[in-house]
Structure formats: structure tokens, C-alpha cells
Amino acid sequence: MERIYLQALGVWVLLLILAIVNATLRNTLYGPILKNELLAHQISTGTAIVLFLTTMYVFFSRTRAPYTGTDLIIIGILWLALTIAFEFCFGHYILGNPWSRLLHDYNLFAGRLWILVLVTILVGPYVIGRYLLAPC
């Protein structure tokens, strides 16, 4: 396996930790203060996107492993698949949430913005690696 993919797996674990910390802060700190679960979810979505993009930028700007545009696409797909698998497996089988609750966060018409995090995970590596960090 190429070095960039192994490093990307490690970065995904970091993204997972950041997501758990972000959700914990939402559920224990500002969520109860706001007393508005939807607003807390939306704020948490925004902070997750900022945290993830920042982490991606640092990773791709510091790695010494060579990568191509195809590698960036594969990394985005890998991170997306791992995230969805973790979300549904952990959320359902460990936390005991029903499938309907897990799918609820995908409803943009209800103001649920989680799908924006998934889009960020999918396209973030390519946008950052190809456009933000591309040599001028």
C-alpha cells in the first residue's frame, strides 16, 4: 500500500477523534445552553467542517508522501466510506440508535446539515491538494 494511503488512514482516525470531541462539546456545553437541538446541530456541522478542512490542509501541506489527483479522489472516497460505516455501525450497534434516527441527520429539508460534512470529507482532499496547495 502506498505511503499516502497509510498516512490518510491515520488522518481519518484524527478526523474521527475531532468529530467525537466536537459532538461532545455540542451535547455537553453549548447544546444545553442554546436549548435548541437543531441550532446546536447546525453549529456543530460548521465547526466540524472547519476542523476537518484545517486538518486536511495541514496534512496535505506537510506530508512528504507523493500523491496524484487520483490519490486525492481515492482518499476522499475512502474517508467517506469509513465515516459512513463508522456512523451507522457505531451509532446503531453500539449506541443503540434506531436506523430512523441515524437517517434523520441526512434530511436537508428539516435543516439537518450533516450531509455537508460528508461532502467536505469527499471533496476536501481533492480541492485542497489540487487547488489550494498546487504550485503556482
ZADOMAR-744788 format. One record per residue: residue number from 1; residue in three letters; x, y, z of N, C-alpha, C in turn. Coordinates in steps of 0.1 Angstrom, whole numbers, always signed. Layout:
+-----+-----+--------+---------+-------+---------+----------+-------+--------+---------+-------+
!   k !   r ! n.east ! n.north !  n.up ! ca.east ! ca.north ! ca.up ! c.east ! c.north !  c.up !
+-----+-----+--------+---------+-------+---------+----------+-------+--------+---------+-------+
! NUM ! Ala !      X !       Y !     Z !       X !        Y !     Z !      X !       Y !     Z !
...
+-----+-----+--------+---------+-------+---------+----------+-------+--------+---------+-------+
//
This chain:
+-----+-----+--------+---------+-------+---------+----------+-------+--------+---------+-------+
!   k !   r ! n.east ! n.north !  n.up ! ca.east ! ca.north ! ca.up ! c.east ! c.north !  c.up !
+-----+-----+--------+---------+-------+---------+----------+-------+--------+---------+-------+
!   1 ! Met !     +9 !     -12 !    +0 !      +0 !       +0 !    +0 !     +9 !     +12 !    +0 !
!   2 ! Glu !     +5 !     +22 !    -8 !     +13 !      +34 !    -9 !    +13 !     +42 !    +4 !
!   3 ! Arg !    +24 !     +49 !    +7 !     +25 !      +56 !   +20 !    +14 !     +67 !   +22 !
!   4 ! Ile !    +10 !     +73 !   +11 !      +0 !      +84 !   +13 !    -13 !     +78 !   +18 !
!   5 ! Tyr !    -16 !     +66 !   +14 !     -29 !      +59 !   +19 !    -28 !     +55 !   +33 !
!   6 ! Leu !    -16 !     +50 !   +37 !     -14 !      +47 !   +52 !    -15 !     +60 !   +60 !
!   7 ! Gln !     -9 !     +70 !   +56 !     -10 !      +83 !   +63 !    -24 !     +88 !   +63 !
!   8 ! Ala !    -31 !     +87 !   +52 !     -45 !      +91 !   +51 !    -54 !     +83 !   +61 !
!   9 ! Leu !    -51 !     +71 !   +63 !     -59 !      +63 !   +73 !    -57 !     +69 !   +87 !
!  10 ! Gly !    -44 !     +72 !   +90 !     -41 !      +78 !  +103 !    -48 !     +92 !  +105 !
!  11 ! Val !    -48 !     +99 !   +94 !     -55 !     +112 !   +95 !    -70 !    +110 !   +97 !
!  12 ! Trp !    -76 !    +100 !   +90 !     -90 !      +97 !   +93 !    -93 !     +94 !  +107 !
!  13 ! Val !    -84 !     +87 !  +114 !     -86 !      +85 !  +128 !    -86 !     +98 !  +136 !
!  14 ! Leu !    -77 !    +107 !  +132 !     -77 !     +120 !  +138 !    -90 !    +128 !  +135 !
!  15 ! Leu !    -95 !    +127 !  +123 !    -108 !     +133 !  +120 !   -119 !    +127 !  +129 !
!  16 ! Leu !   -119 !    +114 !  +131 !    -129 !     +107 !  +139 !   -128 !    +113 !  +154 !
!  17 ! Ile !   -116 !    +114 !  +159 !    -114 !     +120 !  +172 !   -120 !    +134 !  +173 !
!  18 ! Leu !   -116 !    +142 !  +163 !    -121 !     +156 !  +163 !   -137 !    +156 !  +162 !
!  19 ! Ala !   -143 !    +147 !  +155 !    -157 !     +146 !  +154 !   -163 !    +143 !  +167 !
!  20 ! Ile !   -157 !    +133 !  +174 !    -162 !     +129 !  +187 !   -161 !    +141 !  +197 !
!  21 ! Val !   -150 !    +148 !  +197 !    -148 !     +159 !  +206 !   -158 !    +170 !  +203 !
!  22 ! Asn !   -160 !    +173 !  +190 !    -170 !     +183 !  +185 !   -184 !    +179 !  +190 !
!  23 ! Ala !   -188 !    +167 !  +188 !    -201 !     +163 !  +193 !   -203 !    +163 !  +208 !
!  24 ! Thr !   -192 !    +160 !  +215 !    -193 !     +161 !  +229 !   -194 !    +175 !  +234 !
!  25 ! Leu !   -187 !    +184 !  +228 !    -189 !     +198 !  +231 !   -203 !    +203 !  +228 !
!  26 ! Arg !   -209 !    +199 !  +217 !    -223 !     +202 !  +214 !   -232 !    +197 !  +224 !
!  27 ! Asn !   -231 !    +184 !  +228 !    -240 !     +178 !  +237 !   -239 !    +182 !  +251 !
!  28 ! Thr !   -227 !    +186 !  +255 !    -225 !     +189 !  +270 !   -223 !    +204 !  +272 !
!  29 ! Leu !   -219 !    +212 !  +262 !    -216 !     +226 !  +265 !   -226 !    +235 !  +259 !
!  30 ! Tyr !   -226 !    +238 !  +246 !    -234 !     +248 !  +241 !   -248 !    +243 !  +237 !
!  31 ! Gly !   -250 !    +230 !  +235 !    -263 !     +225 !  +232 !   -273 !    +228 !  +243 !
!  32 ! Pro !   -270 !    +224 !  +255 !    -279 !     +227 !  +267 !   -281 !    +242 !  +269 !
!  33 ! Ile !   -271 !    +250 !  +266 !    -272 !     +264 !  +268 !   -282 !    +270 !  +258 !
!  34 ! Leu !   -281 !    +265 !  +245 !    -290 !     +270 !  +235 !   -304 !    +265 !  +236 !
!  35 ! Lys !   -305 !    +253 !  +241 !    -318 !     +247 !  +243 !   -326 !    +246 !  +229 !
!  36 ! Asn !   -318 !    +244 !  +219 !    -323 !     +243 !  +205 !   -314 !    +233 !  +198 !
!  37 ! Glu !   -319 !    +220 !  +198 !    -311 !     +209 !  +192 !   -307 !    +212 !  +178 !
!  38 ! Leu !   -316 !    +217 !  +170 !    -313 !     +219 !  +156 !   -302 !    +230 !  +154 !
!  39 ! Leu !   -303 !    +241 !  +161 !    -293 !     +251 !  +160 !   -279 !    +245 !  +165 !
!  40 ! Ala !   -279 !    +238 !  +176 !    -267 !     +232 !  +181 !   -261 !    +222 !  +170 !
!  41 ! His !   -270 !    +215 !  +163 !    -265 !     +206 !  +153 !   -259 !    +214 !  +141 !
!  42 ! Gln !   -265 !    +225 !  +138 !    -260 !     +233 !  +127 !   -247 !    +240 !  +130 !
!  43 ! Ile !   -246 !    +244 !  +142 !    -233 !     +250 !  +147 !   -222 !    +239 !  +147 !
!  44 ! Ser !   -226 !    +228 !  +152 !    -216 !     +216 !  +152 !   -212 !    +212 !  +138 !
!  45 ! Thr !   -221 !    +213 !  +129 !    -218 !     +209 !  +115 !   -207 !    +219 !  +110 !
!  46 ! Gly !   -209 !    +232 !  +112 !    -200 !     +242 !  +108 !   -186 !    +241 !  +114 !
!  47 ! Thr !   -186 !    +238 !  +127 !    -173 !     +236 !  +134 !   -166 !    +224 !  +129 !
!  48 ! Ala !   -174 !    +213 !  +126 !    -168 !     +201 !  +121 !   -161 !    +203 !  +107 !
!  49 ! Ile !   -168 !    +211 !   +99 !    -163 !     +214 !   +85 !   -150 !    +222 !   +87 !
!  50 ! Val !   -150 !    +232 !   +95 !    -137 !     +240 !   +97 !   -126 !    +231 !  +103 !
!  51 ! Leu !   -129 !    +223 !  +113 !    -119 !     +214 !  +118 !   -113 !    +204 !  +108 !
!  52 ! Phe !   -122 !    +198 !  +100 !    -118 !     +189 !   +90 !   -110 !    +195 !   +79 !
!  53 ! Leu !   -114 !    +206 !   +74 !    -107 !     +213 !   +63 !    -93 !    +218 !   +68 !
!  54 ! Thr !    -92 !    +222 !   +80 !     -80 !     +227 !   +86 !    -70 !    +215 !   +88 !
!  55 ! Thr !    -75 !    +204 !   +92 !     -67 !     +191 !   +94 !    -62 !    +187 !   +80 !
!  56 ! Met !    -71 !    +187 !   +70 !     -67 !     +182 !   +57 !    -56 !    +191 !   +51 !
!  57 ! Tyr !    -58 !    +204 !   +53 !     -48 !     +214 !   +48 !    -34 !    +211 !   +54 !
!  58 ! Val !    -34 !    +210 !   +68 !     -22 !     +207 !   +74 !    -16 !    +194 !   +70 !
!  59 ! Phe !    -24 !    +184 !   +68 !     -19 !     +171 !   +64 !    -13 !    +171 !   +50 !
!  60 ! Phe !    -20 !    +177 !   +40 !     -15 !     +177 !   +27 !     -4 !    +187 !   +25 !
!  61 ! Ser !     -3 !    +197 !   +33 !      +8 !     +206 !   +32 !    +21 !    +201 !   +38 !
!  62 ! Arg !    +20 !    +192 !   +47 !     +31 !     +187 !   +55 !    +36 !    +173 !   +51 !
!  63 ! Thr !    +28 !    +165 !   +44 !     +32 !     +152 !   +41 !    +43 !    +152 !   +31 !
!  64 ! Arg !    +52 !    +143 !   +32 !     +63 !     +141 !   +22 !    +60 !    +130 !   +12 !
!  65 ! Ala !    +49 !    +124 !   +14 !     +45 !     +113 !    +5 !    +40 !    +119 !    -8 !
!  66 ! Pro !    +44 !    +114 !   -19 !     +39 !     +119 !   -31 !    +24 !    +115 !   -34 !
!  67 ! Tyr !    +17 !    +123 !   -40 !      +3 !     +120 !   -43 !     -1 !    +126 !   -56 !
!  68 ! Thr !    -11 !    +120 !   -63 !     -16 !     +125 !   -75 !    -31 !    +129 !   -73 !
!  69 ! Gly !    -37 !    +135 !   -83 !     -51 !     +138 !   -82 !    -60 !    +126 !   -80 !
!  70 ! Thr !    -56 !    +115 !   -86 !     -63 !     +102 !   -84 !    -62 !     +98 !   -70 !
!  71 ! Asp !    -50 !     +99 !   -64 !     -48 !      +95 !   -50 !    -58 !    +104 !   -41 !
!  72 ! Leu !    -59 !    +117 !   -44 !     -68 !     +125 !   -36 !    -82 !    +121 !   -37 !
!  73 ! Ile !    -86 !    +117 !   -49 !    -100 !     +112 !   -51 !   -102 !     +99 !   -43 !
!  74 ! Ile !    -93 !     +90 !   -44 !     -94 !      +78 !   -36 !    -94 !     +80 !   -21 !
!  75 ! Ile !    -86 !     +89 !   -17 !     -86 !      +93 !    -2 !   -100 !     +98 !    +2 !
!  76 ! Gly !   -105 !    +107 !    -6 !    -119 !     +113 !    -3 !   -129 !    +102 !    -2 !
!  77 ! Ile !   -129 !     +93 !   -12 !    -139 !      +82 !   -12 !   -136 !     +72 !    +0 !
!  78 ! Leu !   -124 !     +70 !    +3 !    -120 !      +61 !   +15 !   -125 !     +68 !   +28 !
!  79 ! Trp !   -122 !     +80 !   +30 !    -127 !      +87 !   +42 !   -142 !     +88 !   +43 !
!  80 ! Leu !   -149 !     +90 !   +32 !    -163 !      +90 !   +32 !   -169 !     +76 !   +36 !
!  81 ! Ala !   -163 !     +66 !   +30 !    -168 !      +52 !   +33 !   -166 !     +48 !   +47 !
!  82 ! Leu !   -154 !     +52 !   +52 !    -151 !      +49 !   +66 !   -160 !     +57 !   +76 !
!  83 ! Thr !   -163 !     +69 !   +72 !    -171 !      +78 !   +81 !   -185 !     +72 !   +81 !
!  84 ! Ile !   -191 !     +69 !   +70 !    -205 !      +64 !   +69 !   -206 !     +51 !   +76 !
!  85 ! Ala !   -196 !     +42 !   +74 !    -196 !      +29 !   +80 !   -195 !     +30 !   +96 !
!  86 ! Phe !   -186 !     +39 !  +100 !    -185 !      +41 !  +115 !   -198 !     +47 !  +120 !
!  87 ! Glu !   -203 !     +57 !  +114 !    -215 !      +64 !  +118 !   -227 !     +54 !  +120 !
!  88 ! Phe !   -229 !     +46 !  +110 !    -240 !      +37 !  +111 !   -237 !     +25 !  +120 !
!  89 ! Cys !   -226 !     +19 !  +119 !    -222 !       +7 !  +128 !   -222 !     +11 !  +143 !
!  90 ! Phe !   -214 !     +22 !  +146 !    -213 !      +26 !  +159 !   -226 !     +32 !  +165 !
!  91 ! Gly !   -232 !     +40 !  +157 !    -245 !      +46 !  +161 !   -256 !     +36 !  +163 !
!  92 ! His !   -257 !     +26 !  +155 !    -267 !      +16 !  +157 !   -264 !      +5 !  +166 !
!  93 ! Tyr !   -252 !      -2 !  +164 !    -249 !      -14 !  +171 !   -243 !     -11 !  +185 !
!  94 ! Ile !   -236 !      +0 !  +187 !    -230 !       +4 !  +200 !   -239 !     +13 !  +208 !
!  95 ! Leu !   -243 !     +24 !  +202 !    -252 !      +33 !  +209 !   -266 !     +30 !  +209 !
!  96 ! Gly !   -270 !     +20 !  +200 !    -284 !      +16 !  +200 !   -294 !     +25 !  +194 !
!  97 ! Asn !   -289 !     +35 !  +186 !    -299 !      +44 !  +179 !   -306 !     +36 !  +168 !
!  98 ! Pro !   -319 !     +39 !  +166 !    -326 !      +32 !  +155 !   -321 !     +38 !  +142 !
!  99 ! Trp !   -323 !     +30 !  +131 !    -319 !      +35 !  +118 !   -326 !     +48 !  +114 !
! 100 ! Ser !   -338 !     +50 !  +118 !    -346 !      +62 !  +115 !   -339 !     +74 !  +121 !
! 101 ! Arg !   -333 !     +73 !  +133 !    -326 !      +84 !  +140 !   -313 !     +87 !  +132 !
! 102 ! Leu !   -306 !     +77 !  +128 !    -294 !      +79 !  +121 !   -296 !     +86 !  +107 !
! 103 ! Leu !   -307 !     +82 !  +101 !    -310 !      +87 !   +88 !   -316 !    +102 !   +89 !
! 104 ! His !   -321 !    +105 !  +101 !    -327 !     +118 !  +103 !   -317 !    +130 !  +100 !
! 105 ! Asp !   -304 !    +128 !  +103 !    -294 !     +138 !  +101 !   -291 !    +141 !   +86 !
! 106 ! Tyr !   -297 !    +132 !   +77 !    -295 !     +134 !   +63 !   -306 !    +143 !   +56 !
! 107 ! Asn !   -315 !    +147 !   +64 !    -327 !     +154 !   +59 !   -324 !    +169 !   +58 !
! 108 ! Leu !   -319 !    +174 !   +47 !    -317 !     +188 !   +45 !   -329 !    +196 !   +46 !
! 109 ! Phe !   -341 !    +191 !   +42 !    -353 !     +198 !   +43 !   -358 !    +201 !   +57 !
! 110 ! Ala !   -352 !    +193 !   +67 !    -355 !     +196 !   +81 !   -344 !    +204 !   +87 !
! 111 ! Gly !   -335 !    +210 !   +79 !    -325 !     +218 !   +85 !   -313 !    +210 !   +90 !
! 112 ! Arg !   -313 !    +197 !   +87 !    -301 !     +189 !   +91 !   -290 !    +190 !   +81 !
! 113 ! Leu !   -278 !    +193 !   +85 !    -267 !     +197 !   +76 !   -256 !    +187 !   +76 !
! 114 ! Trp !   -258 !    +175 !   +82 !    -247 !     +165 !   +83 !   -241 !    +162 !   +69 !
! 115 ! Ile !   -250 !    +162 !   +59 !    -245 !     +158 !   +46 !   -234 !    +167 !   +41 !
! 116 ! Leu !   -234 !    +180 !   +46 !    -224 !     +189 !   +42 !   -210 !    +185 !   +47 !
! 117 ! Val !   -210 !    +178 !   +59 !    -198 !     +173 !   +64 !   -193 !    +162 !   +55 !
! 118 ! Leu !   -202 !    +153 !   +51 !    -198 !     +142 !   +42 !   -193 !    +147 !   +29 !
! 119 ! Val !   -199 !    +157 !   +23 !    -194 !     +163 !   +11 !   -180 !    +169 !   +13 !
! 120 ! Thr !   -178 !    +175 !   +24 !    -165 !     +181 !   +28 !   -154 !    +170 !   +28 !
! 121 ! Ile !   -158 !    +159 !   +35 !    -149 !     +147 !   +36 !   -145 !    +141 !   +22 !
! 122 ! Leu !   -155 !    +141 !   +13 !    -153 !     +135 !    +0 !   -145 !    +144 !    -9 !
! 123 ! Val !   -148 !    +157 !   -10 !    -141 !     +166 !   -19 !   -130 !    +174 !   -13 !
! 124 ! Gly !   -129 !    +175 !    +0 !    -119 !     +182 !    +6 !   -105 !    +179 !    +2 !
! 125 ! Pro !   -101 !    +166 !    +2 !     -87 !     +162 !    -2 !    -84 !    +167 !   -16 !
! 126 ! Tyr !    -93 !    +166 !   -25 !     -90 !     +170 !   -39 !    -89 !    +185 !   -40 !
! 127 ! Val !    -98 !    +192 !   -34 !     -98 !     +207 !   -35 !    -86 !    +212 !   -29 !
! 128 ! Ile !    -82 !    +207 !   -17 !     -70 !     +212 !   -10 !    -58 !    +208 !   -17 !
! 129 ! Gly !    -56 !    +195 !   -20 !     -44 !     +190 !   -26 !    -42 !    +195 !   -40 !
! 130 ! Arg !    -52 !    +197 !   -48 !     -51 !     +201 !   -62 !    -51 !    +216 !   -64 !
! 131 ! Tyr !    -59 !    +223 !   -56 !     -61 !     +237 !   -59 !    -54 !    +246 !   -49 !
! 132 ! Leu !    -56 !    +244 !   -36 !     -51 !     +252 !   -26 !    -36 !    +251 !   -24 !
! 133 ! Leu !    -31 !    +238 !   -26 !     -17 !     +236 !   -24 !     -9 !    +234 !   -37 !
! 134 ! Ala !    -16 !    +235 !   -49 !      -9 !     +233 !   -62 !     +1 !    +244 !   -64 !
! 135 ! Pro !    +12 !    +241 !   -69 !     +22 !     +251 !   -72 !    +17 !    +261 !   -82 !
! 136 ! Cys !    +21 !    +274 !   -80 !     +16 !     +284 !   -89 !    +23 !    +284 !  -102 !
+-----+-----+--------+---------+-------+---------+----------+-------+--------+---------+-------+
//
